[in-house]
Amino acid sequence: MATRWISSILILLALYGATSGKVYQKCPLARALDSLQISSRSFISNWVCLINAESGADTSKKTAINDQWSSYGIFQISSKTWCREGRKGGTCNMQCEDFLNDDLADDVECAKLIFSRGGGFAAWKGWNLQLDTTGNGMANRALSLVGLLVAVVLLLSTTPSYGKIYTKCELAKQLTANGISRTYQGHWICLAINESGLNSTKVVELTNLSSNYGIYQINSKEWCREGRKGGKCSMKCEDLATDSVTNAIQCSKIIQQQKGFNEWIVWQKKCKRQRSARYFQL
């Protein structure tokens, strides 16, 4: 009898351990999302805010929607569309219960699919409720976002950076190596100075949820794609923001050939009427 009792307890403990989750704090959550490459770092504060609105960052949260459907895990992924209970299925081809443990890999993979196919962050009700900028809660919500962003920036700033700040001479050599005529290099150097301060890893998040990448601040909405190759340059945006500026120059050449330097508003304001020779003064 005693042996059976002990065995039963061990089985219950094993079952509990298999489905146990955890409640994340903001900084560890941001670190986990970054390591799983959920998106560019520009948007991690948005993901952290979404998760807190949806589940309180509790990986084991399950919410019944009605008699048929439930939402699972840290992203509150619905069994109606994205997963299936007790078996793999849904648009994510995953088992819903697998979203209830502290391993976020499956959750992130499915969340990225929801984001791409479901209309971005607006696919989650928690996002719309928390981040709707209309109404009396606008100021508090804006401050909340800023706080999250600061926390994430401080966290990620401790990660080693592999980019560099170019000198004008160094950039001129790279332009030559990538087929840019010296006749036009003054324009390209002026553009880089005023877009990024010659910082090859600069990333700027915009209000339309796109981002500008690299030394020439190439936009993710039209010219590249975050996390995969795409856009008119058929490039991964993150590859435009490394210590090598080869990809950034090649994509910028495509932009210039298709739309001219006028595609960069800063070029119109800062470089169009400047004498290019001044940008070769070291």
LOLO-689090 format. One record per residue (C-alpha): x, y, z; residue in one letter. Coordinates in Angstrom, 2 decimals. Layout:
REC         x         y         z   r
REC         X         Y         Z   a
...
This chain:
REC         x         y         z   r
REC      0.00      0.00      0.00   m
REC      2.74      2.42      0.99   a
REC      4.61      1.67     -2.22   t
REC      1.51      2.43     -4.32   r
REC      0.94      5.65     -2.42   w
REC      4.50      6.82     -3.01   i
REC      4.27      5.85     -6.69   s
REC      1.08      7.87     -7.08   s
REC      2.71     10.92     -5.52   i
REC      5.73     10.61     -7.80   l
REC      3.49     10.36    -10.86   i
REC      1.56     13.47     -9.82   l
REC      4.81     15.35     -9.23   l
REC      6.10     14.30    -12.62   a
REC      2.91     15.45    -14.32   l
REC      3.06     18.76    -12.48   y
REC      6.69     19.26    -13.44   g
REC      5.95     18.51    -17.09   a
REC      3.37     21.27    -17.35   t
REC      4.78     23.80    -14.91   s
REC      5.60     27.22    -16.20   g
REC      7.04     30.42    -14.81   k
REC      6.24     34.09    -14.51   v
REC      8.87     36.20    -16.24   y
REC     10.18     39.55    -15.08   q
REC     10.65     42.12    -17.85   k
REC     14.43     41.95    -18.18   c
REC     14.73     38.12    -18.28   p
REC     11.79     38.05    -20.69   l
REC     13.43     40.58    -23.01   a
REC     16.64     38.55    -22.90   r
REC     14.77     35.34    -23.74   a
REC     12.89     36.93    -26.63   l
REC     16.09     38.40    -28.02   d
REC     17.91     35.05    -27.83   s
REC     15.03     33.41    -29.71   l
REC     15.19     36.16    -32.35   q
REC     11.51     37.02    -32.13   i
REC     12.17     40.26    -34.02   s
REC     14.66     43.07    -34.32   s
REC     15.62     44.59    -30.99   r
REC     13.67     47.71    -31.91   s
REC     10.41     45.84    -31.26   f
REC     11.26     43.76    -28.20   i
REC      9.75     46.36    -25.87   s
REC      6.48     45.97    -27.82   n
REC      6.56     42.19    -27.36   w
REC      7.26     42.55    -23.64   v
REC      4.32     44.93    -23.30   c
REC      2.05     42.61    -25.29   l
REC      2.97     39.59    -23.16   i
REC      2.31     41.45    -19.92   n
REC     -1.07     42.60    -21.24   a
REC     -2.05     39.12    -22.43   e
REC     -0.82     36.82    -19.68   s
REC      1.03     38.80    -17.04   g
REC      4.11     37.03    -18.44   a
REC      2.84     33.72    -17.00   d
REC      3.87     30.86    -19.30   t
REC      1.33     28.47    -17.76   s
REC     -1.74     30.66    -18.17   k
REC     -4.76     29.05    -19.84   k
REC     -7.94     31.05    -20.43   t
REC    -11.24     29.54    -21.54   a
REC    -12.77     31.57    -24.38   i
REC    -15.97     29.53    -24.50   n
REC    -17.03     25.87    -24.23   d
REC    -14.93     24.99    -27.27   q
REC    -11.84     27.18    -27.38   w
REC     -9.11     28.34    -25.00   s
REC     -6.06     30.60    -25.13   s
REC     -2.71     29.17    -24.10   y
REC      0.56     30.34    -22.66   g
REC      2.50     33.55    -22.44   i
REC      1.08     34.85    -25.77   f
REC     -2.43     33.48    -25.09   q
REC     -2.51     31.60    -28.39   i
REC     -6.02     30.51    -29.38   s
REC     -6.93     26.87    -29.99   s
REC     -9.59     28.03    -32.43   k
REC     -7.11     29.01    -35.14   t
REC     -3.48     28.51    -34.24   w
REC     -3.10     25.20    -32.36   c
REC     -5.05     22.06    -31.42   r
REC     -5.71     20.59    -27.98   e
REC     -4.21     17.16    -27.43   g
REC     -2.54     16.97    -30.83   r
REC     -0.59     19.01    -33.33   k
REC     -2.67     21.17    -35.63   g
REC     -3.97     24.63    -36.43   g
REC     -2.15     27.22    -38.50   t
REC      0.98     26.82    -36.34   c
REC      0.75     22.99    -36.53   n
REC      1.39     22.74    -32.79   m
REC     -0.23     21.22    -29.72   q
REC     -1.75     23.93    -27.53   c
REC     -0.57     22.36    -24.27   e
REC      3.05     22.74    -25.40   d
REC      2.62     26.50    -24.87   f
REC      2.14     26.01    -21.11   l
REC      5.72     25.22    -20.09   n
REC      8.66     27.54    -19.52   d
REC     10.28     26.71    -22.87   d
REC      9.35     29.67    -25.08   l
REC     10.71     28.33    -28.37   a
REC      7.36     26.96    -29.61   d
REC      5.49     29.99    -28.31   d
REC      7.79     32.41    -30.13   v
REC      7.66     30.44    -33.38   e
REC      3.85     30.48    -33.37   c
REC      3.68     34.13    -32.23   a
REC      5.85     35.16    -35.19   k
REC      3.45     33.35    -37.52   l
REC      0.46     35.08    -35.90   i
REC      2.23     38.43    -36.28   f
REC      2.93     37.86    -39.98   s
REC     -0.46     36.42    -40.90   r
REC     -2.79     37.97    -38.37   g
REC     -2.13     41.66    -38.92   g
REC      0.83     42.37    -36.66   g
REC      0.38     43.16    -32.97   f
REC     -3.27     44.01    -33.63   a
REC     -3.93     40.25    -33.85   a
REC     -3.94     40.24    -30.03   w
REC     -6.79     41.84    -28.08   k
REC     -4.38     42.66    -25.27   g
REC     -2.38     44.86    -27.61   w
REC     -5.44     46.80    -28.71   n
REC     -6.64     47.29    -25.14   l
REC     -3.26     48.24    -23.72   q
REC     -1.82     50.29    -26.53   l
REC     -4.82     52.04    -28.03   d
REC     -3.68     55.66    -28.02   t
REC     -7.16     57.11    -27.99   t
REC     -8.90     58.01    -24.77   g
REC     -7.86     59.16    -21.31   n
REC     -5.26     56.46    -20.77   g
REC     -2.94     57.70    -23.52   m
REC     -0.38     59.41    -21.29   a
REC     -0.11     56.51    -18.85   n
REC      0.22     54.00    -21.66   r
REC      2.87     56.11    -23.39   a
REC      4.85     56.33    -20.15   l
REC      4.50     52.60    -19.68   s
REC      5.93     51.99    -23.14   l
REC      8.81     54.36    -22.52   v
REC      9.61     52.56    -19.27   g
REC      9.62     49.23    -21.01   l
REC     11.77     50.56    -23.83   l
REC     14.31     52.01    -21.42   v
REC     14.49     48.73    -19.50   a
REC     15.05     46.76    -22.68   v
REC     17.63     49.22    -24.06   v
REC     19.57     49.11    -20.79   l
REC     19.45     45.34    -20.83   l
REC     20.52     44.92    -24.42   l
REC     23.16     47.62    -24.28   s
REC     25.25     45.18    -22.24   t
REC     25.41     42.88    -25.26   t
REC     28.63     43.33    -27.26   p
REC     28.16     45.32    -30.44   s
REC     29.76     44.11    -33.63   y
REC     29.33     47.27    -35.62   g
REC     31.60     50.25    -36.00   k
REC     31.70     53.96    -36.62   i
REC     33.38     54.51    -39.99   y
REC     35.67     57.37    -40.87   t
REC     35.04     59.14    -44.16   k
REC     38.21     57.62    -45.59   c
REC     37.20     54.09    -44.57   e
REC     33.75     54.50    -46.08   l
REC     35.21     55.90    -49.31   a
REC     37.34     52.76    -49.65   k
REC     34.27     50.57    -49.15   q
REC     32.32     52.59    -51.72   l
REC     35.12     52.11    -54.25   t
REC     35.27     48.38    -53.52   a
REC     31.52     48.16    -54.15   n
REC     31.60     49.91    -57.50   g
REC     30.62     53.46    -56.52   i
REC     32.32     56.00    -58.81   s
REC     34.48     58.57    -57.02   r
REC     32.42     61.23    -58.80   t
REC     29.44     60.37    -56.58   y
REC     31.20     59.27    -53.41   q
REC     30.83     62.72    -51.84   g
REC     27.05     62.31    -52.00   h
REC     27.19     58.83    -50.46   w
REC     29.48     59.98    -47.65   i
REC     27.30     63.03    -46.94   c
REC     24.24     60.79    -46.87   l
REC     25.84     58.35    -44.41   a
REC     27.01     61.16    -42.13   i
REC     23.56     62.70    -41.90   n
REC     21.54     59.46    -41.79   e
REC     23.52     57.48    -39.24   s
REC     26.58     59.45    -38.16   g
REC     28.58     56.76    -40.04   l
REC     27.32     54.16    -37.52   n
REC     27.03     50.85    -39.38   s
REC     24.75     49.27    -36.73   t
REC     22.26     52.08    -36.18   k
REC     18.63     50.89    -36.05   v
REC     15.74     53.34    -35.65   v
REC     12.17     52.25    -34.91   e
REC      9.48     54.30    -36.67   l
REC      5.90     55.01    -35.67   t
REC      4.53     52.84    -38.50   n
REC      6.21     49.78    -36.89   l
REC      8.90     49.60    -39.55   s
REC     12.57     50.28    -38.83   s
REC     15.52     51.89    -40.59   n
REC     18.74     49.86    -40.66   y
REC     22.43     50.54    -40.92   g
REC     24.70     53.23    -42.21   i
REC     22.18     54.33    -44.87   y
REC     19.05     53.77    -42.71   q
REC     17.33     51.40    -45.12   i
REC     13.65     50.86    -44.35   n
REC     12.22     47.43    -43.53   s
REC      8.82     48.19    -45.03   k
REC      9.97     48.31    -48.64   e
REC     13.59     47.30    -49.11   w
REC     14.32     44.40    -46.73   c
REC     12.58     42.01    -44.32   r
REC     13.24     41.42    -40.63   e
REC     14.35     37.90    -39.81   g
REC     14.44     36.70    -43.41   r
REC     15.48     37.76    -46.89   k
REC     12.94     39.88    -48.75   g
REC     11.93     43.33    -49.94   g
REC     13.16     44.94    -53.13   k
REC     16.78     44.31    -52.13   c
REC     16.05     40.65    -51.30   s
REC     18.00     41.05    -48.08   m
REC     17.56     40.44    -44.37   k
REC     17.33     43.81    -42.61   c
REC     19.65     42.74    -39.81   e
REC     22.37     42.07    -42.39   d
REC     22.30     45.78    -43.26   l
REC     23.34     46.74    -39.72   a
REC     26.66     44.95    -39.15   t
REC     30.29     46.05    -39.14   d
REC     30.47     45.23    -42.85   s
REC     28.73     47.84    -45.01   v
REC     28.82     45.77    -48.20   t
REC     25.15     44.73    -48.03   n
REC     24.09     48.24    -47.03   a
REC     25.94     49.74    -50.01   i
REC     24.57     47.16    -52.47   q
REC     20.99     47.71    -51.29   c
REC     21.48     51.49    -51.32   s
REC     22.65     51.27    -54.93   k
REC     19.37     49.53    -55.81   i
REC     17.42     52.27    -54.02   i
REC     19.37     55.01    -55.78   q
REC     18.96     53.36    -59.18   q
REC     15.21     52.97    -58.73   q
REC     14.32     56.19    -56.95   k
REC     17.40     58.38    -56.88   g
REC     18.97     60.09    -53.89   f
REC     15.66     61.89    -53.33   n
REC     14.42     58.70    -51.65   e
REC     16.43     59.90    -48.64   w
REC     14.79     63.04    -47.30   i
REC     17.94     63.91    -45.39   v
REC     19.91     63.97    -48.66   w
REC     17.51     66.58    -50.04   q
REC     17.97     68.72    -46.94   k
REC     21.66     68.22    -46.17   k
REC     23.50     66.99    -49.26   c
REC     21.75     68.01    -52.47   k
REC     23.24     71.48    -52.63   r
REC     26.51     70.75    -50.86   q
REC     29.76     70.63    -52.77   r
REC     30.77     66.98    -52.54   s
REC     34.50     67.73    -52.30   a
REC     34.15     68.79    -48.66   r
REC     33.26     65.22    -47.67   y
REC     36.68     64.00    -48.74   f
REC     38.38     66.29    -46.22   q
REC     39.60     63.91    -43.50   l
